Amino acid sequence: MCETINSLVMHYQSTHSSSESQIKAVIWAHNSHIGDALGTEHSERNECNVGQFVRQSYGREYTFNIGFSTYEGTVI
């Protein structure tokens, strides 16, 4: 999924002039995929999820997560 997002952004950038509006995308993902893998056991295995990838690649100021996340609990 992360490779697909990156490929789509690169394709759009290469086919549109820089004077056009900024690239915008809506990506639907399950709650556990939009969080930050650094806060889970995934980070121990050097794994990254979509939310973490997008924030690190494109910046937190351009990333908005909308979902049914909670501030505590576990993922099964």
mmCIF file of the N, C-alpha and C atoms, coordinates in Angstrom:
data_MODEL
# 
_entry.id   MODEL 
# 
loop_
_atom_site.group_PDB 
_atom_site.id 
_atom_site.type_symbol 
_atom_site.label_atom_id 
_atom_site.label_alt_id 
_atom_site.label_comp_id 
_atom_site.label_asym_id 
_atom_site.label_entity_id 
_atom_site.label_seq_id 
_atom_site.pdbx_PDB_ins_code 
_atom_site.Cartn_x 
_atom_site.Cartn_y 
_atom_site.Cartn_z 
_atom_site.occupancy 
_atom_site.B_iso_or_equiv 
_atom_site.pdbx_formal_charge 
_atom_site.auth_seq_id 
_atom_site.auth_comp_id 
_atom_site.auth_asym_id 
_atom_site.auth_atom_id 
_atom_site.pdbx_PDB_model_num 
ATOM 1   N N  . MET A 1 1  ? 0.831   -1.188 0.000   1.00 0.00 ? 1  MET A N  1 
ATOM 2   C CA . MET A 1 1  ? 0.000   0.000  0.000   1.00 0.00 ? 1  MET A CA 1 
ATOM 3   C C  . MET A 1 1  ? 0.879   1.255  0.000   1.00 0.00 ? 1  MET A C  1 
ATOM 4   N N  . CYS A 1 2  ? 1.919   1.249  0.805   1.00 0.00 ? 2  CYS A N  1 
ATOM 5   C CA . CYS A 1 2  ? 2.820   2.406  0.876   1.00 0.00 ? 2  CYS A CA 1 
ATOM 6   C C  . CYS A 1 2  ? 3.503   2.640  -0.462  1.00 0.00 ? 2  CYS A C  1 
ATOM 7   N N  . GLU A 1 3  ? 3.920   1.566  -1.127  1.00 0.00 ? 3  GLU A N  1 
ATOM 8   C CA . GLU A 1 3  ? 4.558   1.698  -2.438  1.00 0.00 ? 3  GLU A CA 1 
ATOM 9   C C  . GLU A 1 3  ? 3.566   2.259  -3.461  1.00 0.00 ? 3  GLU A C  1 
ATOM 10  N N  . THR A 1 4  ? 2.308   1.850  -3.376  1.00 0.00 ? 4  THR A N  1 
ATOM 11  C CA . THR A 1 4  ? 1.278   2.340  -4.290  1.00 0.00 ? 4  THR A CA 1 
ATOM 12  C C  . THR A 1 4  ? 1.052   3.837  -4.095  1.00 0.00 ? 4  THR A C  1 
ATOM 13  N N  . ILE A 1 5  ? 0.952   4.264  -2.850  1.00 0.00 ? 5  ILE A N  1 
ATOM 14  C CA . ILE A 1 5  ? 0.779   5.694  -2.550  1.00 0.00 ? 5  ILE A CA 1 
ATOM 15  C C  . ILE A 1 5  ? 1.940   6.491  -3.130  1.00 0.00 ? 5  ILE A C  1 
ATOM 16  N N  . ASN A 1 6  ? 3.154   6.028  -2.868  1.00 0.00 ? 6  ASN A N  1 
ATOM 17  C CA . ASN A 1 6  ? 4.344   6.717  -3.355  1.00 0.00 ? 6  ASN A CA 1 
ATOM 18  C C  . ASN A 1 6  ? 4.360   6.761  -4.886  1.00 0.00 ? 6  ASN A C  1 
ATOM 19  N N  . SER A 1 7  ? 4.015   5.672  -5.543  1.00 0.00 ? 7  SER A N  1 
ATOM 20  C CA . SER A 1 7  ? 3.989   5.619  -7.004  1.00 0.00 ? 7  SER A CA 1 
ATOM 21  C C  . SER A 1 7  ? 2.961   6.580  -7.585  1.00 0.00 ? 7  SER A C  1 
ATOM 22  N N  . LEU A 1 8  ? 1.784   6.644  -6.970  1.00 0.00 ? 8  LEU A N  1 
ATOM 23  C CA . LEU A 1 8  ? 0.743   7.557  -7.446  1.00 0.00 ? 8  LEU A CA 1 
ATOM 24  C C  . LEU A 1 8  ? 1.171   9.017  -7.309  1.00 0.00 ? 8  LEU A C  1 
ATOM 25  N N  . VAL A 1 9  ? 1.780   9.362  -6.193  1.00 0.00 ? 9  VAL A N  1 
ATOM 26  C CA . VAL A 1 9  ? 2.256   10.734 -5.984  1.00 0.00 ? 9  VAL A CA 1 
ATOM 27  C C  . VAL A 1 9  ? 3.333   11.073 -7.008  1.00 0.00 ? 9  VAL A C  1 
ATOM 28  N N  . MET A 1 10 ? 4.290   10.169 -7.220  1.00 0.00 ? 10 MET A N  1 
ATOM 29  C CA . MET A 1 10 ? 5.366   10.422 -8.180  1.00 0.00 ? 10 MET A CA 1 
ATOM 30  C C  . MET A 1 10 ? 4.804   10.554 -9.601  1.00 0.00 ? 10 MET A C  1 
ATOM 31  N N  . HIS A 1 11 ? 3.834   9.713  -9.955  1.00 0.00 ? 11 HIS A N  1 
ATOM 32  C CA . HIS A 1 11 ? 3.223   9.787  -11.286 1.00 0.00 ? 11 HIS A CA 1 
ATOM 33  C C  . HIS A 1 11 ? 2.519   11.130 -11.475 1.00 0.00 ? 11 HIS A C  1 
ATOM 34  N N  . TYR A 1 12 ? 1.757   11.549 -10.478 1.00 0.00 ? 12 TYR A N  1 
ATOM 35  C CA . TYR A 1 12 ? 1.043   12.818 -10.582 1.00 0.00 ? 12 TYR A CA 1 
ATOM 36  C C  . TYR A 1 12 ? 2.018   13.983 -10.720 1.00 0.00 ? 12 TYR A C  1 
ATOM 37  N N  . GLN A 1 13 ? 3.074   13.953 -9.917  1.00 0.00 ? 13 GLN A N  1 
ATOM 38  C CA . GLN A 1 13 ? 4.074   15.021 -9.979  1.00 0.00 ? 13 GLN A CA 1 
ATOM 39  C C  . GLN A 1 13 ? 4.756   15.071 -11.349 1.00 0.00 ? 13 GLN A C  1 
ATOM 40  N N  . SER A 1 14 ? 4.975   13.928 -11.957 1.00 0.00 ? 14 SER A N  1 
ATOM 41  C CA . SER A 1 14 ? 5.677   13.905 -13.245 1.00 0.00 ? 14 SER A CA 1 
ATOM 42  C C  . SER A 1 14 ? 4.770   14.292 -14.409 1.00 0.00 ? 14 SER A C  1 
ATOM 43  N N  . THR A 1 15 ? 3.460   14.222 -14.239 1.00 0.00 ? 15 THR A N  1 
ATOM 44  C CA . THR A 1 15 ? 2.553   14.516 -15.347 1.00 0.00 ? 15 THR A CA 1 
ATOM 45  C C  . THR A 1 15 ? 1.852   15.865 -15.212 1.00 0.00 ? 15 THR A C  1 
ATOM 46  N N  . HIS A 1 16 ? 2.068   16.576 -14.109 1.00 0.00 ? 16 HIS A N  1 
ATOM 47  C CA . HIS A 1 16 ? 1.436   17.883 -13.901 1.00 0.00 ? 16 HIS A CA 1 
ATOM 48  C C  . HIS A 1 16 ? 2.503   18.925 -13.600 1.00 0.00 ? 16 HIS A C  1 
ATOM 49  N N  . SER A 1 17 ? 2.289   20.108 -14.088 1.00 0.00 ? 17 SER A N  1 
ATOM 50  C CA . SER A 1 17 ? 3.277   21.165 -13.859 1.00 0.00 ? 17 SER A CA 1 
ATOM 51  C C  . SER A 1 17 ? 3.275   21.579 -12.395 1.00 0.00 ? 17 SER A C  1 
ATOM 52  N N  . SER A 1 18 ? 4.375   22.136 -11.941 1.00 0.00 ? 18 SER A N  1 
ATOM 53  C CA . SER A 1 18 ? 4.512   22.543 -10.542 1.00 0.00 ? 18 SER A CA 1 
ATOM 54  C C  . SER A 1 18 ? 3.626   23.737 -10.199 1.00 0.00 ? 18 SER A C  1 
ATOM 55  N N  . SER A 1 19 ? 3.107   24.433 -11.228 1.00 0.00 ? 19 SER A N  1 
ATOM 56  C CA . SER A 1 19 ? 2.262   25.596 -10.961 1.00 0.00 ? 19 SER A CA 1 
ATOM 57  C C  . SER A 1 19 ? 0.829   25.202 -10.599 1.00 0.00 ? 19 SER A C  1 
ATOM 58  N N  . GLU A 1 20 ? 0.491   23.919 -10.783 1.00 0.00 ? 20 GLU A N  1 
ATOM 59  C CA . GLU A 1 20 ? -0.862  23.466 -10.458 1.00 0.00 ? 20 GLU A CA 1 
ATOM 60  C C  . GLU A 1 20 ? -0.992  23.231 -8.963  1.00 0.00 ? 20 GLU A C  1 
ATOM 61  N N  . SER A 1 21 ? -2.205  22.976 -8.535  1.00 0.00 ? 21 SER A N  1 
ATOM 62  C CA . SER A 1 21 ? -2.475  22.827 -7.105  1.00 0.00 ? 21 SER A CA 1 
ATOM 63  C C  . SER A 1 21 ? -1.723  21.641 -6.509  1.00 0.00 ? 21 SER A C  1 
ATOM 64  N N  . GLN A 1 22 ? -1.594  21.680 -5.213  1.00 0.00 ? 22 GLN A N  1 
ATOM 65  C CA . GLN A 1 22 ? -0.889  20.643 -4.463  1.00 0.00 ? 22 GLN A CA 1 
ATOM 66  C C  . GLN A 1 22 ? -1.642  19.313 -4.566  1.00 0.00 ? 22 GLN A C  1 
ATOM 67  N N  . ILE A 1 23 ? -0.906  18.226 -4.560  1.00 0.00 ? 23 ILE A N  1 
ATOM 68  C CA . ILE A 1 23 ? -1.495  16.896 -4.637  1.00 0.00 ? 23 ILE A CA 1 
ATOM 69  C C  . ILE A 1 23 ? -2.274  16.618 -3.351  1.00 0.00 ? 23 ILE A C  1 
ATOM 70  N N  . LYS A 1 24 ? -3.473  16.060 -3.518  1.00 0.00 ? 24 LYS A N  1 
ATOM 71  C CA . LYS A 1 24 ? -4.295  15.661 -2.380  1.00 0.00 ? 24 LYS A CA 1 
ATOM 72  C C  . LYS A 1 24 ? -4.799  14.254 -2.636  1.00 0.00 ? 24 LYS A C  1 
ATOM 73  N N  . ALA A 1 25 ? -4.860  13.450 -1.595  1.00 0.00 ? 25 ALA A N  1 
ATOM 74  C CA . ALA A 1 25 ? -5.333  12.078 -1.736  1.00 0.00 ? 25 ALA A CA 1 
ATOM 75  C C  . ALA A 1 25 ? -6.131  11.693 -0.495  1.00 0.00 ? 25 ALA A C  1 
ATOM 76  N N  . VAL A 1 26 ? -7.098  10.851 -0.702  1.00 0.00 ? 26 VAL A N  1 
ATOM 77  C CA . VAL A 1 26 ? -7.856  10.272 0.404   1.00 0.00 ? 26 VAL A CA 1 
ATOM 78  C C  . VAL A 1 26 ? -7.554  8.783  0.385   1.00 0.00 ? 26 VAL A C  1 
ATOM 79  N N  . ILE A 1 27 ? -7.068  8.275  1.496   1.00 0.00 ? 27 ILE A N  1 
ATOM 80  C CA . ILE A 1 27 ? -6.687  6.871  1.599   1.00 0.00 ? 27 ILE A CA 1 
ATOM 81  C C  . ILE A 1 27 ? -7.512  6.237  2.710   1.00 0.00 ? 27 ILE A C  1 
ATOM 82  N N  . TRP A 1 28 ? -8.266  5.227  2.379   1.00 0.00 ? 28 TRP A N  1 
ATOM 83  C CA . TRP A 1 28 ? -9.076  4.534  3.381   1.00 0.00 ? 28 TRP A CA 1 
ATOM 84  C C  . TRP A 1 28 ? -8.267  3.366  3.904   1.00 0.00 ? 28 TRP A C  1 
ATOM 85  N N  . ALA A 1 29 ? -8.207  3.241  5.224   1.00 0.00 ? 29 ALA A N  1 
ATOM 86  C CA . ALA A 1 29 ? -7.482  2.128  5.842   1.00 0.00 ? 29 ALA A CA 1 
ATOM 87  C C  . ALA A 1 29 ? -8.114  1.809  7.186   1.00 0.00 ? 29 ALA A C  1 
ATOM 88  N N  . HIS A 1 30 ? -7.940  0.582  7.632   1.00 0.00 ? 30 HIS A N  1 
ATOM 89  C CA . HIS A 1 30 ? -8.422  0.184  8.953   1.00 0.00 ? 30 HIS A CA 1 
ATOM 90  C C  . HIS A 1 30 ? -7.707  0.991  10.034  1.00 0.00 ? 30 HIS A C  1 
ATOM 91  N N  . ASN A 1 31 ? -8.347  1.115  11.186  1.00 0.00 ? 31 ASN A N  1 
ATOM 92  C CA . ASN A 1 31 ? -7.797  1.909  12.284  1.00 0.00 ? 31 ASN A CA 1 
ATOM 93  C C  . ASN A 1 31 ? -6.375  1.508  12.651  1.00 0.00 ? 31 ASN A C  1 
ATOM 94  N N  . SER A 1 32 ? -6.099  0.219  12.699  1.00 0.00 ? 32 SER A N  1 
ATOM 95  C CA . SER A 1 32 ? -4.754  -0.205 13.099  1.00 0.00 ? 32 SER A CA 1 
ATOM 96  C C  . SER A 1 32 ? -3.705  0.143  12.057  1.00 0.00 ? 32 SER A C  1 
ATOM 97  N N  . HIS A 1 33 ? -4.123  0.486  10.840  1.00 0.00 ? 33 HIS A N  1 
ATOM 98  C CA . HIS A 1 33 ? -3.174  0.841  9.790   1.00 0.00 ? 33 HIS A CA 1 
ATOM 99  C C  . HIS A 1 33 ? -2.888  2.337  9.725   1.00 0.00 ? 33 HIS A C  1 
ATOM 100 N N  . ILE A 1 34 ? -3.752  3.167  10.348  1.00 0.00 ? 34 ILE A N  1 
ATOM 101 C CA . ILE A 1 34 ? -3.522  4.613  10.269  1.00 0.00 ? 34 ILE A CA 1 
ATOM 102 C C  . ILE A 1 34 ? -2.810  5.168  11.494  1.00 0.00 ? 34 ILE A C  1 
ATOM 103 N N  . GLY A 1 35 ? -2.669  4.353  12.523  1.00 0.00 ? 35 GLY A N  1 
ATOM 104 C CA . GLY A 1 35 ? -1.982  4.804  13.724  1.00 0.00 ? 35 GLY A CA 1 
ATOM 105 C C  . GLY A 1 35 ? -0.494  4.934  13.489  1.00 0.00 ? 35 GLY A C  1 
ATOM 106 N N  . ASP A 1 36 ? 0.276   4.779  14.512  1.00 0.00 ? 36 ASP A N  1 
ATOM 107 C CA . ASP A 1 36 ? 1.730   4.861  14.400  1.00 0.00 ? 36 ASP A CA 1 
ATOM 108 C C  . ASP A 1 36 ? 2.321   3.541  14.873  1.00 0.00 ? 36 ASP A C  1 
ATOM 109 N N  . ALA A 1 37 ? 2.930   2.811  13.959  1.00 0.00 ? 37 ALA A N  1 
ATOM 110 C CA . ALA A 1 37 ? 3.496   1.508  14.288  1.00 0.00 ? 37 ALA A CA 1 
ATOM 111 C C  . ALA A 1 37 ? 4.596   1.609  15.340  1.00 0.00 ? 37 ALA A C  1 
ATOM 112 N N  . LEU A 1 38 ? 5.171   2.800  15.514  1.00 0.00 ? 38 LEU A N  1 
ATOM 113 C CA . LEU A 1 38 ? 6.220   2.962  16.520  1.00 0.00 ? 38 LEU A CA 1 
ATOM 114 C C  . LEU A 1 38 ? 5.692   2.712  17.928  1.00 0.00 ? 38 LEU A C  1 
ATOM 115 N N  . GLY A 1 39 ? 4.381   2.829  18.124  1.00 0.00 ? 39 GLY A N  1 
ATOM 116 C CA . GLY A 1 39 ? 3.781   2.611  19.436  1.00 0.00 ? 39 GLY A CA 1 
ATOM 117 C C  . GLY A 1 39 ? 3.319   1.185  19.663  1.00 0.00 ? 39 GLY A C  1 
ATOM 118 N N  . THR A 1 40 ? 3.682   0.277  18.766  1.00 0.00 ? 40 THR A N  1 
ATOM 119 C CA . THR A 1 40 ? 3.242   -1.116 18.874  1.00 0.00 ? 40 THR A CA 1 
ATOM 120 C C  . THR A 1 40 ? 4.436   -2.055 18.773  1.00 0.00 ? 40 THR A C  1 
ATOM 121 N N  . GLU A 1 41 ? 4.152   -3.359 18.883  1.00 0.00 ? 41 GLU A N  1 
ATOM 122 C CA . GLU A 1 41 ? 5.223   -4.351 18.755  1.00 0.00 ? 41 GLU A CA 1 
ATOM 123 C C  . GLU A 1 41 ? 5.755   -4.428 17.319  1.00 0.00 ? 41 GLU A C  1 
ATOM 124 N N  . HIS A 1 42 ? 5.057   -3.836 16.369  1.00 0.00 ? 42 HIS A N  1 
ATOM 125 C CA . HIS A 1 42 ? 5.547   -3.808 14.989  1.00 0.00 ? 42 HIS A CA 1 
ATOM 126 C C  . HIS A 1 42 ? 6.908   -3.118 14.901  1.00 0.00 ? 42 HIS A C  1 
ATOM 127 N N  . SER A 1 43 ? 7.114   -2.102 15.718  1.00 0.00 ? 43 SER A N  1 
ATOM 128 C CA . SER A 1 43 ? 8.395   -1.387 15.668  1.00 0.00 ? 43 SER A CA 1 
ATOM 129 C C  . SER A 1 43 ? 9.553   -2.285 16.080  1.00 0.00 ? 43 SER A C  1 
ATOM 130 N N  . GLU A 1 44 ? 9.287   -3.264 16.943  1.00 0.00 ? 44 GLU A N  1 
ATOM 131 C CA . GLU A 1 44 ? 10.338  -4.202 17.350  1.00 0.00 ? 44 GLU A CA 1 
ATOM 132 C C  . GLU A 1 44 ? 10.787  -5.070 16.180  1.00 0.00 ? 44 GLU A C  1 
ATOM 133 N N  . ARG A 1 45 ? 9.888   -5.239 15.188  1.00 0.00 ? 45 ARG A N  1 
ATOM 134 C CA . ARG A 1 45 ? 10.196  -6.040 13.998  1.00 0.00 ? 45 ARG A CA 1 
ATOM 135 C C  . ARG A 1 45 ? 10.545  -5.145 12.804  1.00 0.00 ? 45 ARG A C  1 
ATOM 136 N N  . ASN A 1 46 ? 10.786  -3.844 13.071  1.00 0.00 ? 46 ASN A N  1 
ATOM 137 C CA . ASN A 1 46 ? 11.100  -2.867 12.019  1.00 0.00 ? 46 ASN A CA 1 
ATOM 138 C C  . ASN A 1 46 ? 10.020  -2.787 10.950  1.00 0.00 ? 46 ASN A C  1 
ATOM 139 N N  . GLU A 1 47 ? 8.748   -2.929 11.375  1.00 0.00 ? 47 GLU A N  1 
ATOM 140 C CA . GLU A 1 47 ? 7.626   -2.828 10.461  1.00 0.00 ? 47 GLU A CA 1 
ATOM 141 C C  . GLU A 1 47 ? 7.026   -1.427 10.541  1.00 0.00 ? 47 GLU A C  1 
ATOM 142 N N  . CYS A 1 48 ? 6.448   -1.006 9.448   1.00 0.00 ? 48 CYS A N  1 
ATOM 143 C CA . CYS A 1 48 ? 5.842   0.314  9.352   1.00 0.00 ? 48 CYS A CA 1 
ATOM 144 C C  . CYS A 1 48 ? 4.414   0.134  8.842   1.00 0.00 ? 48 CYS A C  1 
ATOM 145 N N  . ASN A 1 49 ? 3.487   0.997  9.258   1.00 0.00 ? 49 ASN A N  1 
ATOM 146 C CA . ASN A 1 49 ? 2.142   0.936  8.707   1.00 0.00 ? 49 ASN A CA 1 
ATOM 147 C C  . ASN A 1 49 ? 1.879   2.162  7.845   1.00 0.00 ? 49 ASN A C  1 
ATOM 148 N N  . VAL A 1 50 ? 0.715   2.206  7.198   1.00 0.00 ? 50 VAL A N  1 
ATOM 149 C CA . VAL A 1 50 ? 0.406   3.277  6.251   1.00 0.00 ? 50 VAL A CA 1 
ATOM 150 C C  . VAL A 1 50 ? 0.431   4.649  6.920   1.00 0.00 ? 50 VAL A C  1 
ATOM 151 N N  . GLY A 1 51 ? -0.178  4.773  8.093   1.00 0.00 ? 51 GLY A N  1 
ATOM 152 C CA . GLY A 1 51 ? -0.213  6.059  8.781   1.00 0.00 ? 51 GLY A CA 1 
ATOM 153 C C  . GLY A 1 51 ? 1.174   6.587  9.092   1.00 0.00 ? 51 GLY A C  1 
ATOM 154 N N  . GLN A 1 52 ? 2.022   5.730  9.610   1.00 0.00 ? 52 GLN A N  1 
ATOM 155 C CA . GLN A 1 52 ? 3.394   6.124  9.929   1.00 0.00 ? 52 GLN A CA 1 
ATOM 156 C C  . GLN A 1 52 ? 4.154   6.506  8.664   1.00 0.00 ? 52 GLN A C  1 
ATOM 157 N N  . PHE A 1 53 ? 4.007   5.708  7.604   1.00 0.00 ? 53 PHE A N  1 
ATOM 158 C CA . PHE A 1 53 ? 4.688   5.990  6.332   1.00 0.00 ? 53 PHE A CA 1 
ATOM 159 C C  . PHE A 1 53 ? 4.301   7.357  5.777   1.00 0.00 ? 53 PHE A C  1 
ATOM 160 N N  . VAL A 1 54 ? 2.991   7.654  5.743   1.00 0.00 ? 54 VAL A N  1 
ATOM 161 C CA . VAL A 1 54 ? 2.522   8.913  5.168   1.00 0.00 ? 54 VAL A CA 1 
ATOM 162 C C  . VAL A 1 54 ? 3.018   10.097 5.994   1.00 0.00 ? 54 VAL A C  1 
ATOM 163 N N  . ARG A 1 55 ? 2.948   9.991  7.330   1.00 0.00 ? 55 ARG A N  1 
ATOM 164 C CA . ARG A 1 55 ? 3.423   11.097 8.176   1.00 0.00 ? 55 ARG A CA 1 
ATOM 165 C C  . ARG A 1 55 ? 4.917   11.328 8.003   1.00 0.00 ? 55 ARG A C  1 
ATOM 166 N N  . GLN A 1 56 ? 5.700   10.260 7.936   1.00 0.00 ? 56 GLN A N  1 
ATOM 167 C CA . GLN A 1 56 ? 7.146   10.409 7.794   1.00 0.00 ? 56 GLN A CA 1 
ATOM 168 C C  . GLN A 1 56 ? 7.536   10.869 6.390   1.00 0.00 ? 56 GLN A C  1 
ATOM 169 N N  . SER A 1 57 ? 6.803   10.437 5.378   1.00 0.00 ? 57 SER A N  1 
ATOM 170 C CA . SER A 1 57 ? 7.153   10.767 3.996   1.00 0.00 ? 57 SER A CA 1 
ATOM 171 C C  . SER A 1 57 ? 6.682   12.148 3.566   1.00 0.00 ? 57 SER A C  1 
ATOM 172 N N  . TYR A 1 58 ? 5.497   12.541 4.029   1.00 0.00 ? 58 TYR A N  1 
ATOM 173 C CA . TYR A 1 58 ? 4.889   13.772 3.514   1.00 0.00 ? 58 TYR A CA 1 
ATOM 174 C C  . TYR A 1 58 ? 4.667   14.839 4.585   1.00 0.00 ? 58 TYR A C  1 
ATOM 175 N N  . GLY A 1 59 ? 4.957   14.516 5.835   1.00 0.00 ? 59 GLY A N  1 
ATOM 176 C CA . GLY A 1 59 ? 4.871   15.495 6.908   1.00 0.00 ? 59 GLY A CA 1 
ATOM 177 C C  . GLY A 1 59 ? 3.558   15.481 7.669   1.00 0.00 ? 59 GLY A C  1 
ATOM 178 N N  . ARG A 1 60 ? 3.658   15.662 8.961   1.00 0.00 ? 60 ARG A N  1 
ATOM 179 C CA . ARG A 1 60 ? 2.475   15.679 9.817   1.00 0.00 ? 60 ARG A CA 1 
ATOM 180 C C  . ARG A 1 60 ? 1.518   16.822 9.483   1.00 0.00 ? 60 ARG A C  1 
ATOM 181 N N  . GLU A 1 61 ? 2.062   17.943 9.003   1.00 0.00 ? 61 GLU A N  1 
ATOM 182 C CA . GLU A 1 61 ? 1.203   19.089 8.699   1.00 0.00 ? 61 GLU A CA 1 
ATOM 183 C C  . GLU A 1 61 ? 0.303   18.826 7.491   1.00 0.00 ? 61 GLU A C  1 
ATOM 184 N N  . TYR A 1 62 ? 0.586   17.773 6.708   1.00 0.00 ? 62 TYR A N  1 
ATOM 185 C CA . TYR A 1 62 ? -0.219  17.442 5.540   1.00 0.00 ? 62 TYR A CA 1 
ATOM 186 C C  . TYR A 1 62 ? -1.014  16.149 5.724   1.00 0.00 ? 62 TYR A C  1 
ATOM 187 N N  . THR A 1 63 ? -0.978  15.581 6.913   1.00 0.00 ? 63 THR A N  1 
ATOM 188 C CA . THR A 1 63 ? -1.605  14.294 7.157   1.00 0.00 ? 63 THR A CA 1 
ATOM 189 C C  . THR A 1 63 ? -2.720  14.435 8.189   1.00 0.00 ? 63 THR A C  1 
ATOM 190 N N  . PHE A 1 64 ? -3.889  13.930 7.852   1.00 0.00 ? 64 PHE A N  1 
ATOM 191 C CA . PHE A 1 64 ? -5.023  13.971 8.770   1.00 0.00 ? 64 PHE A CA 1 
ATOM 192 C C  . PHE A 1 64 ? -5.621  12.584 8.869   1.00 0.00 ? 64 PHE A C  1 
ATOM 193 N N  . ASN A 1 65 ? -5.678  12.042 10.083  1.00 0.00 ? 65 ASN A N  1 
ATOM 194 C CA . ASN A 1 65 ? -6.294  10.742 10.311  1.00 0.00 ? 65 ASN A CA 1 
ATOM 195 C C  . ASN A 1 65 ? -7.698  10.946 10.845  1.00 0.00 ? 65 ASN A C  1 
ATOM 196 N N  . ILE A 1 66 ? -8.647  10.340 10.190  1.00 0.00 ? 66 ILE A N  1 
ATOM 197 C CA . ILE A 1 66 ? -10.032 10.407 10.641  1.00 0.00 ? 66 ILE A CA 1 
ATOM 198 C C  . ILE A 1 66 ? -10.491 8.968  10.819  1.00 0.00 ? 66 ILE A C  1 
ATOM 199 N N  . GLY A 1 67 ? -10.957 8.644  12.013  1.00 0.00 ? 67 GLY A N  1 
ATOM 200 C CA . GLY A 1 67 ? -11.386 7.271  12.230  1.00 0.00 ? 67 GLY A CA 1 
ATOM 201 C C  . GLY A 1 67 ? -11.927 7.068  13.621  1.00 0.00 ? 67 GLY A C  1 
ATOM 202 N N  . PHE A 1 68 ? -11.973 5.829  13.986  1.00 0.00 ? 68 PHE A N  1 
ATOM 203 C CA . PHE A 1 68 ? -12.535 5.450  15.267  1.00 0.00 ? 68 PHE A CA 1 
ATOM 204 C C  . PHE A 1 68 ? -11.443 4.990  16.222  1.00 0.00 ? 68 PHE A C  1 
ATOM 205 N N  . SER A 1 69 ? -10.325 5.679  16.205  1.00 0.00 ? 69 SER A N  1 
ATOM 206 C CA . SER A 1 69 ? -9.200  5.328  17.071  1.00 0.00 ? 69 SER A CA 1 
ATOM 207 C C  . SER A 1 69 ? -9.531  5.641  18.533  1.00 0.00 ? 69 SER A C  1 
ATOM 208 N N  . THR A 1 70 ? -8.803  5.028  19.417  1.00 0.00 ? 70 THR A N  1 
ATOM 209 C CA . THR A 1 70 ? -8.950  5.297  20.835  1.00 0.00 ? 70 THR A CA 1 
ATOM 210 C C  . THR A 1 70 ? -7.593  5.704  21.389  1.00 0.00 ? 70 THR A C  1 
ATOM 211 N N  . TYR A 1 71 ? -7.576  6.185  22.600  1.00 0.00 ? 71 TYR A N  1 
ATOM 212 C CA . TYR A 1 71 ? -6.314  6.632  23.180  1.00 0.00 ? 71 TYR A CA 1 
ATOM 213 C C  . TYR A 1 71 ? -5.667  5.570  24.053  1.00 0.00 ? 71 TYR A C  1 
ATOM 214 N N  . GLU A 1 72 ? -6.330  4.433  24.248  1.00 0.00 ? 72 GLU A N  1 
ATOM 215 C CA . GLU A 1 72 ? -5.710  3.338  24.994  1.00 0.00 ? 72 GLU A CA 1 
ATOM 216 C C  . GLU A 1 72 ? -6.352  2.025  24.587  1.00 0.00 ? 72 GLU A C  1 
ATOM 217 N N  . GLY A 1 73 ? -5.709  0.938  24.930  1.00 0.00 ? 73 GLY A N  1 
ATOM 218 C CA . GLY A 1 73 ? -6.246  -0.370 24.605  1.00 0.00 ? 73 GLY A CA 1 
ATOM 219 C C  . GLY A 1 73 ? -5.231  -1.202 23.864  1.00 0.00 ? 73 GLY A C  1 
ATOM 220 N N  . THR A 1 74 ? -5.683  -2.312 23.341  1.00 0.00 ? 74 THR A N  1 
ATOM 221 C CA . THR A 1 74 ? -4.819  -3.229 22.609  1.00 0.00 ? 74 THR A CA 1 
ATOM 222 C C  . THR A 1 74 ? -5.446  -3.590 21.270  1.00 0.00 ? 74 THR A C  1 
ATOM 223 N N  . VAL A 1 75 ? -4.610  -4.049 20.361  1.00 0.00 ? 75 VAL A N  1 
ATOM 224 C CA . VAL A 1 75 ? -5.065  -4.524 19.061  1.00 0.00 ? 75 VAL A CA 1 
ATOM 225 C C  . VAL A 1 75 ? -4.866  -6.028 19.051  1.00 0.00 ? 75 VAL A C  1 
ATOM 226 N N  . ILE A 1 76 ? -5.900  -6.760 18.666  1.00 0.00 ? 76 ILE A N  1 
ATOM 227 C CA . ILE A 1 76 ? -5.784  -8.222 18.631  1.00 0.00 ? 76 ILE A CA 1 
ATOM 228 C C  . ILE A 1 76 ? -5.551  -8.693 17.219  1.00 0.00 ? 76 ILE A C  1 
# 
